[in-house]
Amino acid sequence: MPDNQSAAPRDALSGPAGLADVPHEPGAAKPDPIVVADDVRRRFGGLTAVDVKHVEIQRGAITALIGPNGAGKTTFFNLLTGFDKPQSGSWSFNGRSLAGVSAYKVARMGMIRTFQLTKVLAKLTVIENMRMGATGQRGERFLSALLQTWRGQENDVTTKADALLERFLLLKKREDFAGELSGGQRKLLEMARALMADPELVMLDEPMAGVNPALKQSLLGHVKSLRDEGRTVLFVEHDMDMVRDISDWVIVMAQGQVIAEGPPLSVMSDSRVIDAYLGSHHDQDLSDDTVAERIEAEAEDEIDAEHSAATGGTHKEVSA
Ligand SMILES: Nc1ncnc2c1ncn2[C@@H]1O[C@H](COP(=O)(O)OP(=O)(O)OP(=O)(O)O)[C@@H](O)[C@H]1O
């Protein structure tokens, strides 16, 4: 059972990240935002997947983006990083507008993302995947062509890749094909590869999905170390333990909109957030105690009310 006592200091940590005085409300202004988005709207046919009025991501902090299935989190990630285009809106990174900027250029500017389903190239070795990371996020065909010129070369890129593989405990797997790695090791490889381009902002889409418990702690440590070395982290996650353990700030989306913001503990007990999760037919982890207890209490109330209605307001023993 998660220890709420040990979780409590997380909110205190919002101080060092510069978030202590930020109001707990959607669209709250941050003291030093690295990303700012305004009126970003993405529709798929009749469905509005993203409709974000205003959001700011604090530099140097770990921000979690949570919300029920279909809330628009991945679509918003895709829009911010140039992997998709909104119908309208503006967004910037370090004060520079990113509207119309390709994913490759966004990556070169210092904003690198990973994917829900890892995009390590299965038929390349671990070290080859790492070398690819140095080029930013480009198409597979381009990367394969580039690789031909690199095979067998020892250079600065390889030295940097080896150092990262050591840090992420993957050096022993250096010559293995990425396709032979476990799900968790692939997540580690993707994170390590993202660091090859030395990004200022690392965006992780569901880093814990498909990761076994033994590797989870190691992954958590790696995410914290990104912040500790001065990077900004924005991650999408359904694992509420992870969200509570490492986030300085949490942004909640539902039906394409930002519906709540704040430190993890205050967001997880926010009635708007609980309602959003209850209102969706989710299949996600609701292991957080606060959320789980509220849901249980509401379910019990509902059962009591139904029972009361069925028995005319009194509880009766039914005899055979
Ligand atoms: N390419 C697409 N074409 C049509 N609809 C899409 C497309 N991409 C996303 N959607 C829809 O947009 C909505 C938001 O999806 P999105 O994947 O961004 O949500 P999410 O919050 O990341 O969900 P999850 O937590 O399940 O990954 C969903 O209703 C989804 O079905």
Ligand as a Chemical Component Dictionary entry (heavy atoms), coordinates in Angstrom:
data_LIG
# 
_chem_comp.id                   LIG 
_chem_comp.type                 NON-POLYMER 
_chem_comp.pdbx_formal_charge   0 
_chem_comp.three_letter_code    LIG 
# 
loop_
_chem_comp_atom.comp_id 
_chem_comp_atom.atom_id 
_chem_comp_atom.alt_atom_id 
_chem_comp_atom.type_symbol 
_chem_comp_atom.charge 
_chem_comp_atom.model_Cartn_x 
_chem_comp_atom.model_Cartn_y 
_chem_comp_atom.model_Cartn_z 
_chem_comp_atom.pdbx_ordinal 
LIG N1  N1  N 0 -5.535  9.855  -36.024 1  
LIG C1  C1  C 0 -6.719  9.890  -35.410 2  
LIG N2  N2  N 0 -7.877  9.815  -36.119 3  
LIG C2  C2  C 0 -9.073  9.865  -35.517 4  
LIG N3  N3  N 0 -9.235  10.003 -34.193 5  
LIG C3  C3  C 0 -8.124  10.085 -33.439 6  
LIG C4  C4  C 0 -6.828  10.026 -34.007 7  
LIG N4  N4  N 0 -5.909  10.143 -33.003 8  
LIG C5  C5  C 0 -6.625  10.246 -31.870 9  
LIG N5  N5  N 0 -7.950  10.217 -32.119 10 
LIG C6  C6  C 0 -9.032  10.341 -31.138 11 
LIG O1  O1  O 0 -8.767  11.508 -30.383 12 
LIG C7  C7  C 0 -9.103  11.292 -29.016 13 
LIG C8  C8  C 0 -7.897  11.563 -28.156 14 
LIG O2  O2  O 0 -6.969  10.502 -28.353 15 
LIG P1  P1  P 0 -5.549  10.453 -27.636 16 
LIG O3  O3  O 0 -4.863  9.213  -28.092 17 
LIG O4  O4  O 0 -4.853  11.738 -27.823 18 
LIG O5  O5  O 0 -5.984  10.303 -26.112 19 
LIG P2  P2  P 0 -5.091  9.909  -24.867 20 
LIG O6  O6  O 0 -5.481  10.802 -23.755 21 
LIG O7  O7  O 0 -3.654  9.891  -25.243 22 
LIG O8  O8  O 0 -5.606  8.432  -24.583 23 
LIG P3  P3  P 0 -4.831  7.161  -23.966 24 
LIG O9  O9  O 0 -4.590  7.474  -22.545 25 
LIG O10 O10 O 0 -5.821  6.051  -24.143 26 
LIG O11 O11 O 0 -3.571  6.957  -24.752 27 
LIG C9  C9  C 0 -9.623  9.866  -28.912 28 
LIG O12 O12 O 0 -11.034 9.895  -28.966 29 
LIG C10 C10 C 0 -9.041  9.196  -30.130 30 
LIG O13 O13 O 0 -9.854  8.127  -30.558 31 
# 
loop_
_chem_comp_bond.comp_id 
_chem_comp_bond.atom_id_1 
_chem_comp_bond.atom_id_2 
_chem_comp_bond.value_order 
_chem_comp_bond.pdbx_ordinal 
LIG N1  C1  SING 1  
LIG C1  N2  SING 2  
LIG C1  C4  DOUB 3  
LIG N2  C2  DOUB 4  
LIG C2  N3  SING 5  
LIG N3  C3  DOUB 6  
LIG C3  C4  SING 7  
LIG C3  N5  SING 8  
LIG C4  N4  SING 9  
LIG N4  C5  DOUB 10 
LIG C5  N5  SING 11 
LIG N5  C6  SING 12 
LIG C6  O1  SING 13 
LIG C6  C10 SING 14 
LIG O1  C7  SING 15 
LIG C7  C8  SING 16 
LIG C7  C9  SING 17 
LIG C8  O2  SING 18 
LIG O2  P1  SING 19 
LIG P1  O3  DOUB 20 
LIG P1  O4  SING 21 
LIG P1  O5  SING 22 
LIG O5  P2  SING 23 
LIG P2  O6  DOUB 24 
LIG P2  O7  SING 25 
LIG P2  O8  SING 26 
LIG O8  P3  SING 27 
LIG P3  O9  DOUB 28 
LIG P3  O10 SING 29 
LIG P3  O11 SING 30 
LIG C9  O12 SING 31 
LIG C9  C10 SING 32 
LIG C10 O13 SING 33 
# 
